[in-house]
Amino acid sequence: MLRTVRAIRYVEPLREGGSLPAVVNILLWGRRLYLIDHGAALYFHHRDDDFGARSGDAFPLVKQHVLLPYASRLSAADARLRPLLAEPLLRSILGAVPASWLAWAGDPARQRANYVSYLLDRLQASHFFVEEAERARAALV
């Protein structure tokens, strides 16, 4: 399994009496670390405008990510992982989403297609948010 972040290093301050700087979607269970609630990362759900038009936008909130100080090889991770997220895989993943979860937006098949299109566009524009993350990380370390 590919690991893009050695997230376990983040847990060390917690064991030493530290506190969480923000709400994080990380679960420590059975001495293993899990990144959870990835749906919360779909920020376009939280706006009413045309999310497709913003698929190439940078992500300025990355500066608040609790793992950013440990993400030292963002461009390398992007180059290695981006090709793994090809259209057939995205279609397969979205095909597993129950239609009832997509019905809020009308036709579930159309919503699946919208998600695939948005995610493919984000992949093509990944350099924008990688650059944003690198700038934010440089300001932290």
C-alpha angles and dihedrals in degrees: 000000000000116000116201097179132030088224095169089080087067092061094058095080089050091058089051094058098272123142134229112264093210142350105298131187096226124120125195107201129161091354090302128111120227129188104218143181097036089169088073087065091067093094094172087076089068095062132065099214129090104297092188090065090057097049091109096049122119117242109238093179088071086088087074096052110124093217096049095098088060097046098094100153104046098144092049091049091049092050092049100042104035094073090055091064097071123162096260091056093048091049090050093050093048090045088063093056109102113249090232089064090057099040092090088078097047120253109034093209091054091047090052089052090049091053092049091049092048094047093047090050089050090052091052090051096042091118089069095059094037089055090048091051092048091051091048092048092049089056090053102046 
